[in-house]
Amino acid sequence: MAFALAPFPLSMVAALLARLPAWPAVGLVAPFAMLAVVFIQPDYGSWVSGENLALYLLIAVPAVTGFTLTALLCALLFGKAAESPGVDTA
């Protein structure tokens, strides 16, 4: 049960720490995007030599890709990317 629910609070904290403009939306939607990436990613066993590395890629690729795509989509939908602090508009 912990593996099923862990992405939600972790995603919320990551979005908050990244100072995303719509961090609650990113935190709630990103785990679903991560789950979708899990189902479409290839078998890494034929690409890498170590079995542990293939397991790490199976976990890391959906987490990074799903979070990044969700953050980009929320920034585009809410249109607050240029207003966020840290973006140099000069």
N, C-alpha and C positions, 0 to 999 in steps of 0.2 A: 504494500500500500504506500510505503514511503517513496518508492521509485515513481509511482504514478502521480503523487501530489507534490513532490519536491520541486519540479520545474516552475510551479506557480510562484511560490515566495522567492525563489532564487531569481526568477526573471523580473519580479517586481523590484527587488533590491538592486539588481544590475541596471535596470532602467532608471531608477532613482539616482544611483551613483553616477551614471552617465549623463545625468542632467538633461534627459530628453523632455521636450515640451509636453508630450502626452504620455508620461510614464505609466499611469495606471492602465491605459489602453494597451500599451506595449506589453506590460506585465501580464495581462490577462490573455492576450491573443498569441503571444510568442510560443507558449508551449504547444498550441495546436499546430502552428507552422512547423515546429520542431518534429512533431509526430508525423506530419505529412512528408517531411524530408527523410525521415527514417524509412518510409516505405518506398521511396523512389531512388535511394542511393544504391550504388553498385556493391558487389561483393568485393571487399578489400583484400580478401585472402589471396587472390591471384595477383594483386598489385604489389604487396609488401611481403617481405620474407618472414617476419616474426608474427606469430599468432597473437601475441599481446598487443602489438602495434595495430593490427587489424581491429581488435576490440576497442582500442582507444580511438581510432578513427570512426568507428561505428557510433561512438558516443559523442565525440567532439564535433564532427562535421554537422550534424543536425542542430546542435546547440548554437554554434556560431552562425550558421547560415539562417536558421529560423529566427534568431534574435535580430540579426542584421536586416533581413528582409522585412520583418514586422516593424522595426524602428523606421526604416525608410518609407514604408507604406503609410505609417501613421504621420510622419512628417509631411509627406506629400498630400495626404487627405486633409490634415488640419491646417496646412500652410503656415506653420510657425517655425520653419527651419531658419529663415533669415532673422527672426526676432530672438532666437535663443542666445543666451549669454555665451561668449566665447567665439562667436562667429564674427570675424572681422569684415565689416561692410564698407571699409574705406577703400 
